[in-house]
Amino acid sequence: SVHISGCKTYAIAIASAAPIIHKNHFSNPRASTVIYSKSASPEIIDNHLELTKSQPGIILISSDAHIAKNRFQGGGNAISCRASSPKIENNEFTGADIAISGLQSDFVITGNRISDSPTGIYVDGGQPTIRSNHIHNSSVAAISLWDSPQGTISENIIELSKIGVYRKAANLTIDRNQFQENDYAIYIKEGAAQIRRNVLNKSVEAGIAFWAGAAGEVRDNDIRDSRYSIYTQNASPAIRQNRISGGEYGIRSQSASPKIVSNQISGVSE
């Protein structure tokens, strides 16, 4: 319950320790990073971090952290992880360049609210679990995954973003999410994806797009009022048992050979 401000390098630096950092207020416009953790297991709970443009909030390196119920305002990477396994839950992020980012990190990211961040969650490598988050107004991508051997994105609400979920060269399960008024709700490039039981409304360009050799299955989704409900180019996923209504194209395939089975398509103009 202290206010820490004006630090030049770090407000708190942790190495091989397990402190509890609770109910503090950080405003450090000169600091390179507010909380830096290496080979440690901190609990960072219920703090308020005011960050300047491009300033990192929390950096984790080889750390197993619990980060919960914090409020992040502004900044560069609000939480940045490398080779770490943090549990990040029930935080609020506003206006960070990237709210949560990680390299070769096995995240559990649940129950967070992210708004007005160009990229909400960015993962390169690792096996993330991303569940029950609400991401609003991302100008690049709400969730972006690269080169992940396995990951799960489930029960999230993603709205008013350029891309809801972008995935390149990763194996991914996308299940029971709600997408509302994104340019592309789900954009799959390379790798494989299992896309099941999602609700996708009013995608400006495409509800689900497969490109560049991407594979997998699109099954049992509800897609409404999108320009292209499902679009495939140079990719051949299986498209089964989806309910498609409204918009311009139900399914459009270009230079591709998808397997299309038992879908319901109604009310499309093209």
Solvent accessible surface area in square Angstrom, and as a share of the most:
residue,aa,sasa,rsa
1,S,110,0.71
2,V,89,0.51
3,H,110,0.49
4,I,41,0.21
5,S,66,0.42
6,G,38,0.37
7,C,32,0.19
8,K,151,0.64
9,T,70,0.40
10,Y,79,0.30
11,A,20,0.15
12,I,43,0.22
13,A,65,0.50
14,I,10,0.05
15,A,75,0.58
16,S,94,0.61
17,A,47,0.37
18,A,76,0.59
19,P,44,0.28
20,I,124,0.63
21,I,9,0.05
22,H,81,0.36
23,K,109,0.46
24,N,15,0.08
25,H,56,0.25
26,F,0,0.00
27,S,23,0.15
28,N,1,0.00
29,P,86,0.54
30,R,152,0.55
31,A,7,0.06
32,S,62,0.40
33,T,6,0.03
34,V,0,0.00
35,I,0,0.00
36,Y,50,0.19
37,S,0,0.00
38,K,101,0.43
39,S,59,0.38
40,A,6,0.05
41,S,53,0.34
42,P,1,0.01
43,E,68,0.31
44,I,0,0.00
45,I,35,0.18
46,D,55,0.28
47,N,4,0.02
48,H,35,0.16
49,L,0,0.00
50,E,67,0.30
51,L,17,0.08
52,T,56,0.32
53,K,177,0.75
54,S,73,0.47
55,Q,11,0.05
56,P,33,0.21
57,G,0,0.00
58,I,0,0.00
59,I,40,0.20
60,L,0,0.00
61,I,27,0.14
62,S,58,0.37
63,S,3,0.02
64,D,89,0.46
65,A,4,0.03
66,H,54,0.24
67,I,0,0.00
68,A,5,0.04
69,K,125,0.53
70,N,2,0.01
71,R,105,0.38
72,F,1,0.00
73,Q,75,0.34
74,G,21,0.20
75,G,5,0.05
76,G,5,0.05
77,N,46,0.24
78,A,0,0.00
79,I,0,0.00
80,S,26,0.16
81,C,5,0.03
82,R,125,0.46
83,A,58,0.45
84,S,5,0.03
85,S,58,0.37
86,P,2,0.01
87,K,94,0.40
88,I,0,0.00
89,E,33,0.15
90,N,77,0.40
91,N,3,0.01
92,E,80,0.36
93,F,1,0.00
94,T,55,0.32
95,G,34,0.33
96,A,1,0.00
97,D,56,0.29
98,I,41,0.21
99,A,0,0.00
100,I,0,0.00
101,S,8,0.05
102,G,4,0.04
103,L,80,0.40
104,Q,111,0.49
105,S,0,0.00
106,D,68,0.35
107,F,2,0.01
108,V,55,0.31
109,I,0,0.00
110,T,15,0.09
111,G,26,0.25
112,N,0,0.00
113,R,139,0.51
114,I,2,0.01
115,S,30,0.20
116,D,69,0.36
117,S,0,0.00
118,P,50,0.31
119,T,13,0.08
120,G,0,0.00
121,I,0,0.00
122,Y,65,0.25
123,V,0,0.00
124,D,36,0.19
125,G,1,0.01
126,G,9,0.09
127,Q,90,0.40
128,P,2,0.01
129,T,41,0.24
130,I,0,0.00
131,R,94,0.34
132,S,52,0.33
133,N,3,0.01
134,H,40,0.18
135,I,0,0.00
136,H,60,0.27
137,N,69,0.36
138,S,1,0.01
139,S,75,0.48
140,V,85,0.49
141,A,3,0.02
142,A,0,0.00
143,I,0,0.00
144,S,9,0.06
145,L,0,0.00
146,W,82,0.29
147,D,80,0.41
148,S,2,0.01
149,P,79,0.50
150,Q,113,0.50
151,G,4,0.04
152,T,48,0.28
153,I,0,0.00
154,S,9,0.06
155,E,78,0.35
156,N,1,0.00
157,I,67,0.34
158,I,0,0.00
159,E,37,0.17
160,L,87,0.43
161,S,4,0.03
162,K,104,0.44
163,I,24,0.12
164,G,0,0.00
165,V,0,0.00
166,Y,30,0.11
167,R,0,0.00
168,K,51,0.22
169,A,36,0.28
170,A,2,0.01
171,N,73,0.37
172,L,6,0.03
173,T,41,0.24
174,I,0,0.00
175,D,12,0.06
176,R,116,0.42
177,N,1,0.00
178,Q,100,0.45
179,F,2,0.01
180,Q,58,0.26
181,E,75,0.33
182,N,1,0.00
183,D,46,0.24
184,Y,51,0.19
185,A,0,0.00
186,I,0,0.00
187,Y,39,0.15
188,I,0,0.00
189,K,63,0.27
190,E,62,0.28
191,G,31,0.30
192,A,34,0.26
193,A,1,0.00
194,Q,54,0.24
195,I,0,0.00
196,R,89,0.32
197,R,122,0.45
198,N,1,0.01
199,V,46,0.26
200,L,0,0.00
201,N,29,0.15
202,K,106,0.45
203,S,3,0.02
204,V,90,0.52
205,E,53,0.24
206,A,1,0.01
207,G,0,0.00
208,I,0,0.00
209,A,0,0.00
210,F,0,0.00
211,W,63,0.22
212,A,47,0.36
213,G,53,0.51
214,A,1,0.01
215,A,45,0.35
216,G,20,0.19
217,E,29,0.13
218,V,0,0.00
219,R,83,0.30
220,D,48,0.25
221,N,0,0.00
222,D,27,0.14
223,I,0,0.00
224,R,93,0.34
225,D,75,0.39
226,S,2,0.01
227,R,94,0.34
228,Y,25,0.09
229,S,0,0.00
230,I,0,0.00
231,Y,23,0.09
232,T,0,0.00
233,Q,40,0.18
234,N,80,0.41
235,A,4,0.03
236,S,61,0.39
237,P,2,0.01
238,A,19,0.15
239,I,0,0.00
240,R,61,0.22
241,Q,79,0.35
242,N,0,0.00
243,R,95,0.35
244,I,3,0.02
245,S,44,0.28
246,G,14,0.14
247,G,26,0.25
248,E,67,0.30
249,Y,57,0.22
250,G,6,0.06
251,I,37,0.19
252,R,86,0.32
253,S,51,0.33
254,Q,78,0.35
255,S,86,0.56
256,A,29,0.23
257,S,91,0.59
258,P,25,0.16
259,K,118,0.50
260,I,86,0.44
261,V,52,0.30
262,S,82,0.53
263,N,31,0.16
264,Q,124,0.55
265,I,79,0.40
266,S,67,0.43
267,G,70,0.67
268,V,41,0.23
269,S,83,0.54
270,E,128,0.57
